[in-house]
């Protein structure tokens, strides 16, 4: 077992489905398999959904297949999701777990009074750096291997707001500039900023995480703190 840092380069240890699924079960979410060979979880009040969609291969972010899709509805009988968030394989499961715990404390999925600055501040207090050219929309880790940015959404990212050219938070890890991404995440425009802040705060946490296997593409950027 390796204890490694930084967290955003630790990968998912091949356990993204199990770790997130166990968390959802502990939060009381119900699960059943679908005809598309995916696993669908629904929160106790049926306002939130989480689906392991890797087998269905819905689309890619940064050249990587989406593995988890989170969604929220304002009413249990609503057909259209208010917002969606997408995560590829390789994302550190601790950050996704912390996001789900934050979601579990919400009474209404579409209420979020904080603005984009809450996401940026959540990272800068942990030592991440604002982009010189885009200080109000983009932050990078001190090693320049991960970024969080408010960008125009990819075409397949769905949101209840139909307006064109919407922006949403995009998060990715790129251990080596110009090399393939380690993982990517995309939040649609209506995702409350405080929920995005919960995800990125966990992502940027300096606390080491345990892994049995390490991502090869992280190379010398990933530091082994100790072994056990």
Secondary structure, DSSP 8 states (H G I E B T S, - for coil): -EEEE-GGGS--TT-HHHHHHHHHHHTT-EEEE-TTS-EEEE-TTSSEEEEE-GGG---EETTEEEEEEEEE-SSTT-SS-SEEEEEETTS-HHHHHHHHHHHHT-S-TT-----THHHHHHHHTTT-EE-SS-TTTEEE-TTSSEEEEEEE--TT---S---TT-EEEEEEE-SSTTS--SEEEEE-TTS-HHHHHHHHHHHT--S-EEESS--GGGGGGSEEEEE-
